Amino acid sequence: MTLLHNQIFLLLLIIVIGELLGKVRLWGVSLGPSAIIFVALAFGHFGVTLPSGIQVIGLAMFIYAVGLQAGPGFVSSFRSHGLAMALTVIAMAATGTLVTFACCKLFGFDAGTGAGLLSGAMTSTPSLAAAVEIVGHDRAPAAYGVTYGFGVIGVALFIKFLPRLLRINLEAEEKKLGDELSSVNPPITFRHVEVTNPNLFGKRVDAIFLKQIAAVTITRLLRCGADEPVLVGADTVLQEGDRLRVVGRDADLDKLELFIGRPVTGEIAFDRILTKKSIVVSKRRFVGTTIGYFNFRETFNVQIARITRSGIDLVPDANTRLYLGDVLHFVGDERALRNIARMLGNDVRATYDISLLPILVGLLFGFLLGGLTLPLPLVGPLNLGTTGGTLLAGLLLGALYQTGPLIWDVPLAGNRLIRDLGLALFMAAVGTSAGTTFIPTLQERGMALLFSGVLVTLLPVAVGAALGLWLLRVRFLRLLGVLVGGMTSASGLAAAGTLSASTYAPAAYATVYPVALIGKILAVKALLLLLPPP
């Protein structure tokens, strides 16, 4: 059949079969996109090969998308309790590297097999990509295929049994974490305050230096004896008996009360003149522009109460820069708000539009960085290669967000498409190339690899659990997310979700995920320095 000799047809066939196989769930666990490599190994065993260029472009797309997604959160992962969680993940990656090195010495594994063992047992496809670029696709993908299965299942089983093993009361843990989060990151609320401080009578709002006292915003003012509220701007003059609606967090509102006056009950209600409206920033030309640039209060006679960005409420400031998808919560005249909505776009669908040019420029930048050679002490010259170059480009541009008219950030759905497509292309190409050695590897080193894979999967998770729980004092529900994030294990995250319906584990998973991705890529590179290829 002619189609069976068409490489593009075979590529698509491998990916489609792999995607279908990856959706099959047994005991609540599925292989996901990694099933593609097993299908590719089978095709490769029977002599199917794919062009090497598919592997290179797939690798570049996948790693760039990973870096782009990780960039904004990479530095913030090390702040507050994120530092303890990041240290736990780094310790897990180091443990996996040392255990793999010991297994290689014990069983005589070569560098490629060791890199595939580490990548498969710790379920890290980016690590496999880094390994293939350094040692080729002869041994690493085969070892990855042998050890990946238990890596997926083992983490999920460990997470399931850990609470029973440690006798953890999950309901009590949920309450402790809830109390902690409420004190650390309290929600934005509002309070009504009457102006009783005589030092403020007759003063303009911009003359009392409100932002130096607390991060709050005065949105409405009801004059003594008036029936209708008015908006508050920089030029609003305060008078005795004015009632103000102030937006902020409770601790900041307490400070403001000491400065302005006493709290009062009752509502400063909207009437037929004032209304409130949430407007989405969807026009790209306004991305990066400060709120002060628009001068909303003087130009439109409206006020911004707060900004919602990625589900988090922010107190607005004149120097706050707008991001695509920001939701601005306005108070003001209905007609003025309609004009602002037209100006900013207010079209949620437009925030999902993907521009091809920044993606291509970012990939090109990654290839340029990949050609650089860095002189490192003790190690010697280090070439970043496609993996290092595109990862560094993604991290830099993801953190930068925007350069002039180019917005580097890609909406989550678009990033996932680039990542998954790149991953599929890479695994299909590298799997078919490794297919000829998979069966010999399994026959020659099967039991040793399987045993080593169990150790490299379970020992890092056990070390992470002990270190995070007893030394770094990470809360248990958060620690579950750290452990599965450190292993970049979707099946482990699903298992954690069956233990608690709270968002603590997923939030921790998202926090440490960038550190885990990058840490395990560096772990493979470190292992290959310890086990130089022949």
ABEGO torsion letter per residue (X at the ends): XAAAABAAAAAAAAAAAAAAAAABBBGGBBAEAAAAAAAAAAAAAAGBBBBAAAAAAAAAAAAAAAAAAAAAAAAAAABEAAAAAAAAAAAAAAAAAAAAAAAAAAAGBBAAAAAAAAAAAAGBAAAAAAAAAAAEAAAAAAAAAAAAAAAAAAAAAAAAAAAAAAGBBAAAAAAAAAAAAAAABBBBBBBBBBBABAAABGBBAAAAGAAAABBBBBABBBBBGBABBBBBBAABBBBBGBBBBBBEBAAAAAAAAAAAEBBBBEBBBBBAABBBBBBBBABAAABGBBAAAAGAAAAAGBBBABBBBGGBBBBBBAABBBBBGBBBBBBEBAAAAAAAAAAAGGBAAAAABBBAAAAAAAAAAAAAAAABBBBBBGAEBBBAEAAAAAAAAAAAAAAAGBBEABBABBBAAAAAAAAAAAAAAAAAAAAAAAAAAAAAAAAAAAAAAAAAAAAAAAAAAAAAAAAAAAAAGBBAAAAAAAAAAAAGBAAAAAAAAAABABAAAAAAAAAAAAAAAAAAAAAAAAAAAABBBX
